[in-house]
Amino acid sequence: MSLRELYIKGIKIDPNIFTFRFGCRCNGECCHYGVYTDLKEYEHILEIKDKIIPLMDESQSKNLSDWFEPAEEDDDFESGVAVGTEIINNKCAFLDKNGLCVLQRLALLEGEHKWKHKPIYCVLFPLTIYQNTLTIDDEHIDRLSYCNKYPVSDTSIFEACKEELEFFFGKEGFDELLNYQQEVLSQVHNGVLNNGNKK
């Protein structure tokens, strides 16, 4: 029996996320390249600029015009428009000298959820949404020095990102993912699907 396709909130789920082995000795290197934000996220960040700027250090620019690249059309974003963050001193404009995201620091200082102000593509990495599919961000993983260079033999990328996925899809959507995981792993066990990393 072939594996059914699953869509949650209109997004297709790549079954490889349940078998791709993943481990990371994270040093924040993934943040050195910046990130694409949805237009709505970009506008939100600008709205809270007066809270962000005091948290920035000397390695960052407090000039708003330095924070973002020009907007571009991209159907993988809810608004249809993506706005990339600029790279300043070889890191994302919002990453401080200690490797901490000022957007996340602000949320914690406010007593809010740590990802309240953070672009969703930051939250999801090492997963991404590409052509309306939740999948593995192979391209970005491959160019990093630490990310997944020491994969954990019994941990899938899904297992490593459960908190992020529940935040993104909500409890109901995450429960659908858990059920789909069992379907996928059952077919892997029965030899219908391949097991292991895509590389």
LODO-514836 format. One record per atom (N, C-alpha, C): residue in one letter; x, y, z. Coordinates in pm, whole numbers, padded with zeros to 5 digits, always signed. Layout:
BEGIN
AXYZ ...
This chain:
BEGIN
M+00085-00119+00000 M+00000+00000+00000 M+00088+00125+00000 S+00061+00216-00091 S+00143+00336-00100 S+00110+00431+00014 L+00206+00514+00047 L+00189+00609+00156 L+00100+00725+00110 R+00004+00760+00191 R-00083+00873+00158 R-00006+01004+00173 E-00048+01105+00101 E+00008+01238+00118 E-00067+01309+00229 L+00006+01383+00309 L-00055+01458+00419 L-00032+01607+00400 Y-00140+01683+00413 Y-00134+01829+00413 Y-00187+01879+00546 I-00113+01967+00610 I-00158+02032+00733 I-00155+02182+00711 K-00268+02245+00733 K-00283+02389+00706 K-00240+02422+00563 G-00270+02330+00472 G-00240+02351+00331 G-00097+02323+00292 I-00014+02278+00386 I+00128+02252+00360 I+00152+02101+00353 K+00213+02057+00245 K+00244+01915+00228 K+00359+01875+00321 I+00352+01755+00375 I+00456+01706+00466 I+00545+01606+00394 D+00674+01635+00391 D+00773+01544+00333 D+00798+01430+00432 P+00766+01305+00396 P+00786+01193+00489 P+00931+01170+00529 N+01026+01225+00453 N+01168+01207+00486 N+01204+01269+00621 I+01123+01362+00671 I+01156+01424+00800 I+01151+01324+00914 F+01083+01212+00893 F+01071+01113+01000 F+01184+01011+01001 T+01266+01010+00895 T+01376+00912+00888 T+01513+00975+00874 F+01518+01104+00840 F+01645+01174+00822 F+01711+01193+00959 R+01828+01133+00978 R+01896+01140+01108 R+01962+01276+01127 F+01949+01329+01247 F+01996+01466+01268 F+02052+01485+01408 G+02161+01563+01413 G+02218+01605+01540 G+02298+01732+01517 C+02304+01819+01615 C+02375+01945+01595 C+02443+01991+01723 R+02569+02027+01711 R+02640+02093+01821 R+02632+02243+01792 C+02519+02300+01823 C+02484+02433+01772 C+02569+02544+01832 N+02621+02629+01744 N+02692+02749+01788 N+02631+02873+01725 G+02509+02857+01670 G+02440+02969+01608 G+02488+03001+01468 E+02568+02911+01410 E+02622+02937+01276 E+02512+02952+01172 C+02401+02883+01192 C+02291+02890+01094 C+02236+03032+01083 C+02258+03114+01186 C+02209+03253+01186 C+02304+03349+01116 H+02419+03303+01075 H+02518+03392+01014 H+02478+03436+00874 Y+02384+03362+00813 Y+02346+03390+00675 Y+02219+03474+00664 G+02161+03512+00775 G+02035+03585+00771 G+01920+03491+00740 V+01802+03549+00721 V+01683+03468+00699 V+01583+03549+00618 Y+01495+03479+00548 Y+01385+03547+00481 Y+01266+03555+00575 T+01210+03674+00585 T+01090+03694+00667 T+00971+03717+00575 D+00854+03681+00623 D+00732+03716+00552 D+00711+03868+00566 L+00641+03928+00471 L+00616+04072+00476 L+00553+04113+00609 K+00463+04029+00660 K+00397+04061+00788 K+00497+04058+00904 E+00591+03964+00900 E+00694+03958+01003 E+00785+04080+00995 Y+00822+04117+00875 Y+00904+04236+00851 Y+00836+04360+00910 E+00708+04375+00881 E+00634+04491+00932 E+00625+04489+01084 H+00607+04370+01140 H+00600+04358+01287 H+00732+04399+01352 I+00843+04354+01294 I+00975+04388+01348 I+00996+04539+01346 L+00956+04603+01239 L+00970+04748+01231 L+00881+04819+01334 E+00765+04759+01362 E+00674+04818+01461 E+00735+04818+01601 I+00819+04719+01630 I+00877+04708+01765 I+01023+04752+01767 K+01062+04829+01668 K+01201+04872+01656 K+01253+04942+01780 D+01168+05020+01845 D+01212+05096+01962 D+01241+05005+02082 K+01190+04885+02079 K+01222+04786+02183 K+01346+04705+02146 I+01367+04688+02017 I+01480+04608+01968 I+01612+04682+01982 I+01614+04808+01940 I+01739+04885+01932 I+01816+04889+02064 P+01752+04909+02179 P+01829+04911+02304 P+01899+04779+02338 L+01853+04670+02278 L+01913+04539+02306 L+02032+04509+02215 M+02055+04592+02115 M+02162+04568+02019 M+02297+04616+02074 D+02402+04546+02033 D+02536+04583+02079 D+02616+04646+01966 E+02745+04669+01992 E+02828+04742+01896 E+02855+04664+01767 S+02826+04535+01767 S+02847+04456+01645 S+02727+04464+01551 Q+02622+04532+01593 Q+02500+04542+01515 Q+02473+04687+01473 S+02395+04704+01370 S+02356+04838+01326 S+02220+04874+01386 K+02209+04993+01440 K+02083+05041+01493 K+02008+05127+01391 N+02060+05128+01270 N+01998+05200+01159 N+01902+05105+01087 L+01775+05136+01090 L+01673+05048+01031 L+01700+05016+00885 S+01756+05109+00813 S+01780+05088+00670 S+01885+04981+00644 D+01960+04942+00748 D+02062+04838+00735 D+02008+04698+00764 W+01885+04688+00812 W+01835+04560+00864 W+01786+04462+00758 F+01731+04514+00649 F+01663+04425+00553 F+01707+04449+00410 E+01697+04343+00331 E+01716+04349+00186 E+01586+04396+00120 P+01590+04429-00008 P+01466+04463-00079 P+01368+04345-00080 A+01241+04375-00075 A+01138+04271-00077 A+01133+04204-00215 E+01089+04077-00216 E+01074+04004-00342 E+00955+03910-00333 E+00896+03879-00445 E+00781+03789-00448 E+00827+03646-00420 D+00749+03574-00338 D+00781+03435-00306 D+00654+03367-00256 D+00606+03270-00332 D+00479+03204-00299 D+00486+03115-00176 D+00608+03086-00126 D+00619+03003-00006 D+00594+03084+00121 F+00571+03213+00106 F+00541+03298+00221 F+00393+03335+00220 E+00336+03342+00339 E+00192+03363+00353 E+00143+03486+00276 S+00218+03594+00281 S+00178+03718+00213 S+00214+03717+00065 G+00294+03619+00023 G+00344+03617-00114 G+00465+03704-00135 V+00516+03763-00025 V+00633+03852-00033 V+00733+03814+00076 A+00860+03802+00039 A+00967+03771+00133 A+01062+03889+00144 V+01112+03913+00264 V+01209+04020+00288 V+01324+03960+00367 G+01442+03957+00307 G+01559+03898+00373 G+01623+03992+00473 T+01676+03936+00581 T+01754+04018+00674 T+01896+04034+00619 E+01953+04150+00644 E+02088+04178+00596 E+02194+04108+00683 I+02312+04092+00625 I+02427+04037+00697 I+02514+04154+00741 I+02540+04164+00871 I+02624+04270+00925 I+02732+04205+01011 N+02856+04232+00980 N+02968+04169+01051 N+02959+04017+01046 N+02927+03967+00927 N+02922+03822+00901 N+02817+03748+00981 K+02705+03814+01010 K+02596+03749+01081 K+02467+03826+01058 C+02357+03761+01088 C+02227+03825+01074 C+02223+03957+01150 A+02153+04054+01095 A+02143+04186+01158 A+02091+04180+01301 F+02018+04073+01333 F+01957+04064+01466 F+02032+03972+01562 L+02148+03923+01519 L+02230+03837+01605 L+02336+03922+01673 D+02342+03914+01807 D+02440+03995+01879 D+02577+03927+01884 K+02673+03991+01946 K+02810+03939+01947 K+02824+03809+02026 N+02726+03779+02110 N+02728+03654+02188 N+02652+03541+02118 G+02608+03567+01995 G+02536+03465+01920 G+02391+03450+01962 L+02335+03554+02022 L+02195+03549+02067 L+02110+03640+01980 C+01989+03596+01952 C+01896+03672+01869 C+01826+03776+01955 V+01835+03903+01916 V+01773+04009+01996 V+01621+03999+01991 L+01566+03941+01884 L+01421+03925+01875 L+01373+03824+01980 Q+01448+03717+01997 Q+01413+03617+02098 Q+01439+03671+02239 R+01547+03744+02255 R+01576+03804+02387 R+01466+03899+02428 L+01416+03978+02334 L+01309+04072+02364 L+01184+04000+02413 A+01146+03894+02344 A+01027+03819+02383 A+01041+03764+02525 L+01157+03711+02557 L+01180+03656+02691 L+01176+03766+02797 L+01232+03881+02766 L+01229+03993+02860 L+01087+04042+02884 E+01002+04028+02784 E+00862+04069+02796 E+00777+03964+02866 G+00836+03847+02893 G+00760+03738+02952 G+00670+03668+02853 E+00700+03684+02725 E+00620+03622+02619 E+00687+03493+02571 H+00618+03422+02480 H+00679+03304+02421 H+00808+03344+02350 K+00909+03264+02362 K+01042+03300+02312 K+01045+03327+02162 W+00949+03271+02087 W+00949+03289+01942 W+00844+03388+01895 K+00789+03467+01985 K+00681+03560+01948 K+00722+03653+01835 H+00843+03706+01840 H+00889+03804+01741 H+00978+03744+01633 K+01006+03616+01642 K+01106+03554+01554 K+01044+03508+01423 P+01108+03534+01309 P+01056+03485+01181 P+01040+03333+01184 I+00934+03284+01122 I+00904+03140+01131 I+01011+03055+01063 Y+01079+03109+00962 Y+01184+03030+00897 Y+01305+03013+00990 C+01324+03106+01084 C+01428+03089+01188 C+01387+02976+01282 V+01261+02980+01321 V+01210+02881+01416 V+01219+02740+01358 L+01182+02725+01232 L+01172+02592+01172 L+01306+02528+01139 F+01410+02607+01109 F+01538+02547+01069 F+01586+02446+01173 P+01631+02327+01129 P+01678+02283+00998 P+01571+02233+00901 L+01446+02256+00934 L+01338+02232+00839 L+01307+02363+00767 T+01238+02351+00656 T+01199+02470+00580 T+01071+02440+00505 I+01012+02542+00446 I+00899+02524+00357 I+00945+02562+00218 Y+00945+02466+00129 Y+00991+02488-00008 Y+00887+02432-00104 Q+00839+02516-00194 Q+00733+02479-00288 Q+00615+02418-00213 N+00576+02487-00108 N+00461+02451-00025 N+00475+02315+00044 T+00598+02273+00067 T+00622+02144+00134 T+00715+02166+00254 L+00675+02114+00369 L+00763+02113+00486 L+00866+02004+00462 T+00993+02043+00454 T+01096+01948+00417 T+01228+01983+00486 I+01333+01911+00453 I+01464+01930+00513 I+01540+02038+00437 D+01599+02131+00509 D+01673+02240+00446 D+01815+02193+00415 D+01825+02099+00319 D+01954+02039+00284 D+02057+02144+00244 E+02014+02239+00165 E+02107+02337+00111 E+02177+02416+00221 H+02099+02460+00318 H+02160+02539+00426 H+02240+02450+00521 I+02189+02331+00550 I+02262+02237+00636 I+02400+02208+00578 D+02404+02185+00447 D+02529+02143+00382 D+02638+02250+00385 R+02600+02378+00392 R+02702+02481+00390 R+02750+02521+00529 L+02695+02457+00632 L+02735+02489+00769 L+02843+02393+00818 S+02928+02442+00906 S+03042+02363+00954 S+03004+02263+01063 Y+02898+02294+01139 Y+02863+02211+01254 Y+02731+02138+01239 C+02637+02201+01169 C+02502+02147+01165 C+02498+02008+01100 N+02455+01910+01177 N+02439+01771+01135 N+02568+01704+01090 K+02680+01756+01132 K+02806+01686+01103 K+02825+01567+01196 Y+02745+01565+01302 Y+02749+01453+01398 Y+02607+01404+01422 P+02541+01348+01318 P+02402+01304+01335 P+02388+01199+01443 V+02279+01209+01517 V+02251+01114+01624 V+02177+00994+01564 S+02230+00875+01587 S+02181+00757+01516 S+02035+00726+01541 D+01983+00762+01658 D+01844+00727+01688 D+01752+00849+01693 T+01797+00962+01641 T+01716+01084+01644 T+01691+01134+01502 S+01564+01144+01466 S+01528+01200+01335 S+01519+01351+01346 I+01519+01417+01231 I+01506+01562+01230 I+01370+01602+01287 F+01270+01517+01269 F+01139+01542+01328 F+01146+01540+01481 E+01214+01440+01535 E+01227+01430+01680 E+01303+01550+01736 A+01402+01597+01661 A+01482+01710+01707 A+01405+01842+01703 C+01298+01846+01624 C+01226+01973+01602 C+01081+01968+01650 K+01050+01881+01744 K+00911+01867+01787 K+00853+01996+01844 E+00930+02064+01927 E+00881+02187+01989 E+00849+02292+01882 E+00938+02304+01786 E+00920+02401+01679 E+00798+02368+01592 L+00779+02239+01564 L+00668+02198+01479 L+00533+02215+01549 E+00529+02190+01678 E+00404+02212+01751 E+00373+02361+01758 F+00476+02443+01772 F+00457+02588+01771 F+00400+02633+01637 F+00450+02577+01529 F+00409+02618+01395 F+00270+02568+01358 F+00244+02441+01382 F+00118+02380+01339 F+00008+02384+01445 G+00046+02408+01572 G-00051+02400+01679 G-00067+02256+01724 K-00136+02236+01836 K-00149+02103+01896 K-00221+02006+01802 E-00329+02049+01743 E-00405+01961+01655 E-00323+01919+01533 G-00256+02015+01471 G-00173+01984+01356 G-00055+01895+01393 F+00002+01920+01511 F+00115+01838+01555 F+00071+01694+01581 D-00049+01676+01635 D-00101+01541+01655 D-00117+01467+01522 E-00155+01540+01417 E-00161+01480+01283 E-00022+01434+01240 L+00079+01515+01270 L+00216+01478+01237 L+00259+01350+01309 L+00224+01341+01437 L+00259+01221+01514 L+00195+01097+01454 N+00070+01108+01412 N+00003+00993+01350 N+00068+00957+01217 Y+00105+01060+01141 Y+00169+01037+01012 Y+00307+00973+01031 Q+00376+01013+01137 Q+00506+00952+01168 Q+00492+00801+01184 Q+00389+00759+01253 Q+00368+00615+01274 Q+00339+00544+01142 E+00264+00608+01055 E+00237+00549+00924 E+00366+00533+00844 V+00447+00638+00844 V+00571+00636+00768 V+00666+00530+00823 L+00685+00529+00954 L+00779+00434+01014 L+00731+00290+00998 S+00601+00270+00996 S+00547+00136+00971 S+00583+00089+00831 Q+00574+00179+00733 Q+00609+00141+00596 Q+00760+00122+00581 V+00839+00201+00655 V+00984+00180+00655 V+01016+00042+00711 H+00952+00008+00821 H+00975-00122+00886 H+00937-00237+00792 N+00833-00217+00712 N+00788-00321+00621 N+00861-00320+00488 G+00958-00230+00474 G+01040-00225+00354 G+00977-00152+00237 V+00865-00084+00261 V+00798-00011+00153 V+00870+00120+00123 L+00920+00186+00230 L+00993+00312+00215 L+01137+00293+00259 N+01227+00376+00206 N+01367+00371+00245 N+01385+00436+00382 N+01485+00390+00454 N+01521+00449+00583 N+01655+00519+00568 G+01673+00622+00649 G+01804+00689+00650 G+01802+00824+00584 N+01918+00888+00580 N+01930+01023+00528 N+01925+01024+00376 K+01888+01143+00326 K+01869+01160+00183 K+02002+01163+00107 K+02109+01186+00179 K+02239+01198+00112 K+02289+01059+00072 
